[in-house]
Amino acid sequence: MKKIFCFSFLHFFVDFFSIYTLFTYKNSIDNFYLWAVIYNCLAFFTQPIFGAILSRRKHCLEISLLACVILAFSSLIPIYYIAIPITALMNSLYHVAAGEEVLEHTKKSAPLGIYIAFGSLGVGLGVTFHNDAFFMSMLVLFLFVAALTYSIKDEAYKINFNDDYISKKVNFKLLVLPLIFIFISVMIRGFFGQYSSNVQFANYNFLIISVVVFVGKFIGGFIFDYLKAHVLFLLSLLITIIGIVFNGNEYLMLLAYLGPNLLMGFTLDGIRRTMPNYKAFGFGLVAASLMFGTMIGNYFIVYLGYSEFIKYIFLLVNIILVYLTYILLKKERRYL
């Protein structure tokens, strides 16, 4: 687990440096929002490509470390049309390379939730704080964590994911439907993150939401591992409904962000069990689905307006799809 936490902290730094670099140019270039779209496309939609290349490849540890070091120092490049694309591509490469390592060397959902959660904190800090002293402090701390990740010896980390119990006679065509359900549910979560609330906090609203998302992703895997699937799905449903019903309250509405993100650890575990030979590729598809949903959410808000009805429908569809995914995977003996 020590190495998993190192990857998670590096994930935090990768997303911090990426967003910090992008938002550095928010007030200095005229077409910032165009470059924000370019960044998101490069950072998310290239992950399936990198994932297909890296699946079941050796040296993903070294590749992930190289990617995050290049990314961190590309933040120092003063030319935005060079810094932003490099940062985005290295962000993408780190996510799938480190994701392959975490998926390959862990057994349960909790480490997956831990790994993915720390990125939310990095995004929140990168959007909220902009000063050179803070950036340089983070850079020094990052170099220490990167060196620690490469050098640390973690015996538990060497244990590969145990998929021996999966029947060799399984009909893999039957796994197409769970995959579709997973990707649609992730798209809905991306959509929901953009669409779920119009409430604004007085200060640091994005950072507060990022912390809530972090908590949801972090604890969701533990709930699945130790309290089992039905508890996780029911808890996610109830918490999210409370957040939507009390959407006008700036504190209770945070539950609408917490509930859906409880499912992230299970989602990655489901991808691992559905695509055991293509874990990095599956991870990349999840990331691309999330951003595609986010873009759809932005389109709805800008061009079609806001609707309470759409929120409720998408919430129910998301929970139902995730639950059906679990049922189908259990039927195919992906879960015992």
C-alpha positions in Angstrom: 0.0 0.0 0.0 2.9 2.4 0.5 3.6 2.5 -3.2 -0.1 3.0 -4.0 -0.1 6.1 -1.8 3.0 7.4 -3.6 1.2 7.0 -6.9 -1.8 8.7 -5.4 0.3 11.7 -4.2 1.9 11.9 -7.6 -1.6 11.9 -9.1 -2.3 14.9 -6.9 0.8 16.8 -8.2 0.1 15.9 -11.8 -3.4 17.3 -11.7 -2.2 20.3 -9.7 0.6 21.3 -12.1 -1.7 20.7 -15.1 -4.5 22.9 -13.9 -2.1 25.5 -12.5 -0.4 25.8 -15.8 -3.7 26.1 -17.7 -5.2 28.7 -15.4 -2.0 30.7 -15.3 -3.0 32.0 -18.8 -6.6 32.6 -18.0 -6.3 36.4 -17.9 -3.4 36.7 -20.3 -4.6 35.1 -23.6 -7.8 36.1 -25.5 -8.8 32.6 -26.5 -8.4 30.9 -23.1 -11.5 28.8 -23.3 -10.5 27.4 -26.7 -7.2 26.4 -25.1 -9.1 24.9 -22.2 -11.0 22.7 -24.6 -7.8 21.7 -26.4 -6.2 20.9 -23.0 -9.2 18.7 -22.0 -9.2 16.9 -25.4 -5.5 16.1 -25.2 -5.5 15.2 -21.5 -8.6 12.9 -21.7 -9.2 11.7 -25.2 -5.7 10.5 -25.7 -5.8 8.2 -22.7 -7.4 5.3 -24.5 -4.6 5.6 -27.1 -1.8 5.6 -24.5 -3.7 2.8 -22.6 -3.8 0.6 -25.7 -0.1 1.0 -26.1 0.8 0.4 -22.4 -1.6 -2.4 -21.5 0.4 -5.4 -20.2 3.7 -3.6 -20.9 6.6 -3.5 -18.5 8.3 -0.3 -17.2 5.0 1.5 -16.6 6.5 2.7 -13.3 9.4 4.4 -15.1 7.1 5.8 -17.8 4.7 7.3 -15.3 7.6 8.9 -13.4 9.1 10.3 -16.6 5.7 11.7 -17.6 5.1 13.5 -14.4 8.6 15.0 -14.2 8.3 16.3 -17.8 4.8 17.6 -16.9 6.0 19.4 -13.8 8.9 21.2 -15.5 6.7 22.0 -18.6 4.8 24.2 -16.2 7.8 26.5 -16.2 7.7 27.0 -20.0 6.6 30.6 -20.5 5.0 30.0 -24.0 1.4 28.9 -23.5 1.0 27.1 -26.9 3.9 24.9 -26.0 3.3 24.5 -22.2 -0.4 23.6 -22.4 -0.2 20.7 -25.0 2.9 19.2 -23.3 1.3 19.4 -19.9 -2.0 17.8 -21.2 -0.2 14.9 -23.0 2.0 14.1 -20.1 -1.0 14.2 -17.8 -2.7 11.7 -20.0 0.4 9.5 -20.1 0.9 9.5 -16.4 -2.8 8.6 -15.7 -2.8 5.5 -17.8 0.8 4.4 -16.9 0.3 4.7 -13.2 -3.3 3.4 -13.6 -1.9 0.3 -15.2 0.5 -0.2 -12.3 -2.2 0.3 -9.6 -4.8 -1.9 -11.4 -2.2 -4.7 -12.0 -0.8 -4.8 -8.5 -3.8 -4.4 -6.2 -6.6 -6.8 -5.3 -9.5 -4.7 -4.0 -11.4 -1.6 -4.9 -10.1 0.6 -2.0 -6.6 1.3 -3.5 -8.3 2.2 -6.8 -10.5 4.8 -5.1 -7.5 6.1 -3.2 -5.4 6.5 -6.4 -8.2 8.3 -8.3 -9.3 10.5 -5.4 -6.1 12.5 -5.0 -6.4 14.0 -8.4 -9.5 15.9 -7.3 -7.5 17.7 -4.6 -4.8 18.6 -7.1 -7.4 20.1 -9.4 -9.1 22.1 -6.6 -5.8 23.6 -5.4 -4.6 24.3 -9.0 -7.8 26.3 -9.7 -7.9 28.1 -6.4 -4.3 29.2 -5.6 -1.9 31.0 -7.9 1.3 32.3 -6.6 4.9 31.5 -7.4 6.0 30.6 -3.8 3.2 28.1 -3.5 4.1 26.6 -6.9 7.8 26.2 -6.1 7.0 24.6 -2.7 4.8 22.1 -4.5 7.5 21.4 -7.1 10.1 20.6 -4.4 7.7 18.4 -2.6 6.8 16.7 -5.8 10.4 15.8 -6.6 10.8 14.2 -3.2 7.7 12.1 -3.7 8.8 11.1 -7.2 12.1 9.9 -5.9 10.4 8.1 -3.0 8.1 6.3 -5.4 10.9 5.0 -7.5 13.0 3.8 -4.6 10.5 2.5 -2.1 10.3 -1.3 -1.7 6.8 -2.5 -1.0 6.4 -6.2 -0.9 2.6 -6.1 -0.9 2.7 -4.0 -4.1 4.3 -6.9 -5.9 1.1 -9.0 -5.6 -0.6 -9.1 -8.9 -4.4 -9.0 -9.2 -5.8 -12.4 -8.6 -8.1 -13.4 -11.4 -7.6 -17.1 -11.3 -11.2 -17.8 -10.3 -12.5 -16.4 -13.5 -13.9 -19.2 -15.7 -11.8 -19.7 -18.8 -15.0 -20.8 -20.6 -16.8 -17.5 -20.1 -18.5 -16.0 -23.1 -16.7 -12.7 -23.5 -19.5 -11.4 -25.7 -21.6 -11.2 -22.6 -19.2 -8.7 -21.1 -19.9 -6.1 -23.8 -23.1 -5.0 -22.1 -21.4 -4.4 -18.7 -18.7 -2.3 -20.4 -21.3 -0.2 -22.1 -23.1 0.3 -18.8 -19.8 1.3 -17.1 -18.9 3.9 -19.8 -22.4 5.4 -19.9 -22.6 5.7 -16.1 -19.2 7.4 -16.1 -20.4 9.8 -18.8 -23.4 10.6 -16.7 -21.1 11.3 -13.7 -19.2 13.8 -15.9 -22.5 15.3 -17.0 -23.8 15.4 -13.4 -20.7 17.2 -12.1 -21.3 20.1 -14.5 -25.1 20.1 -14.3 -26.0 19.2 -10.7 -26.0 22.6 -9.0 -26.2 26.3 -9.6 -25.4 27.2 -6.0 -22.2 29.2 -5.5 -20.1 29.5 -2.3 -18.9 32.9 -1.2 -15.2 31.8 -1.4 -13.2 28.8 -2.6 -16.4 27.0 -3.9 -14.5 24.9 -6.4 -12.0 23.8 -3.7 -14.8 22.8 -1.3 -16.4 20.7 -4.0 -13.1 19.1 -4.9 -12.6 18.1 -1.3 -16.1 16.5 -1.2 -15.3 14.6 -4.5 -12.0 13.4 -2.9 -13.8 12.1 0.1 -16.4 10.2 -2.0 -13.8 8.6 -4.2 -11.6 7.8 -1.3 -14.1 6.0 0.9 -16.3 4.4 -1.8 -13.8 1.6 -2.4 -13.6 0.8 1.3 -17.4 0.6 1.5 -17.6 -1.8 -1.4 -14.8 -4.0 0.0 -16.0 -4.2 3.6 -19.7 -3.5 3.5 -20.4 -5.0 0.1 -22.0 -3.9 -3.1 -25.6 -3.4 -2.1 -24.7 -1.1 0.8 -22.6 1.0 -1.5 -25.3 1.4 -4.2 -28.0 2.2 -1.7 -25.8 4.7 0.2 -24.8 6.4 -3.0 -28.5 6.6 -4.1 -29.7 8.0 -0.8 -26.9 10.5 -0.3 -27.3 11.9 -3.8 -31.1 12.2 -3.6 -30.7 14.2 -0.4 -28.2 16.5 -2.1 -30.6 17.1 -5.0 -33.7 17.6 -2.9 -31.9 20.2 -0.8 -30.1 21.7 -3.7 -30.8 25.2 -2.4 -28.7 24.6 0.7 -25.1 25.3 0.0 -24.0 22.6 2.4 -26.5 19.8 1.9 -26.2 20.1 -1.9 -22.6 18.9 -1.6 -24.0 15.5 -1.0 -25.0 15.5 -4.7 -21.3 15.5 -5.4 -20.4 13.0 -2.7 -22.9 10.2 -3.7 -22.0 9.6 -7.3 -18.3 9.6 -6.5 -18.6 6.8 -4.0 -18.9 4.5 -7.1 -15.6 5.4 -8.6 -13.5 2.7 -6.9 -16.1 0.0 -8.0 -16.1 1.4 -11.5 -12.3 0.9 -11.9 -12.5 -2.5 -10.3 -15.3 -3.4 -12.7 -13.2 -2.3 -15.7 -10.3 -4.5 -14.3 -12.5 -7.5 -14.0 -14.1 -7.0 -17.4 -10.9 -6.3 -19.3 -8.2 -8.1 -17.3 -5.8 -8.1 -20.2 -6.3 -4.5 -21.2 -6.4 -2.6 -17.9 -4.7 0.6 -19.0 -6.9 0.7 -22.2 -10.0 0.3 -20.0 -8.8 3.0 -17.6 -8.3 5.3 -20.6 -11.8 4.7 -21.9 -13.2 5.5 -18.5 -11.3 8.9 -18.5 -12.5 9.7 -22.0 -16.1 8.8 -21.1 -15.9 11.2 -18.1 -14.8 14.1 -20.2 -17.3 13.4 -23.0 -20.0 13.5 -20.3 -18.6 16.8 -19.0 -18.7 18.3 -22.4 -22.3 17.2 -22.9 -23.2 18.8 -19.5 -21.7 22.1 -20.6 -23.6 21.9 -23.9 -26.9 21.4 -22.1 -26.3 24.3 -19.7 -25.2 26.7 -22.4 -27.6 25.8 -25.2 -30.6 24.0 -23.7 -30.8 25.5 -20.2 -31.2 24.0 -16.9 -33.9 21.4 -15.9 -34.5 19.8 -12.5 -36.2 16.9 -14.3 -33.0 16.0 -16.2 -31.1 15.8 -12.9 -33.4 13.3 -11.4 -33.6 11.1 -14.6 -29.8 11.1 -15.0 -29.3 10.3 -11.3 -31.6 7.2 -11.5 -30.1 6.0 -14.7 -26.6 6.2 -13.3 -27.4 4.2 -10.2 -29.4 1.6 -12.1 -26.6 1.2 -14.7 -23.9 0.7 -12.0 -26.1 -1.8 -10.2 -26.8 -3.7 -13.4 -23.1 -3.8 -14.1 -22.4 -5.5 -10.8 -25.2 -8.0 -11.4 -23.9 -8.9 -14.8 -20.3 -9.2 -13.7 -21.4 -11.4 -10.8 -23.3 -13.6 -13.1 -20.2 -14.0 -15.3 -18.2 -14.8 -12.1 -16.2 -11.6 -12.3 -17.3 -11.3 -8.6 -17.8 -14.2 -6.3 
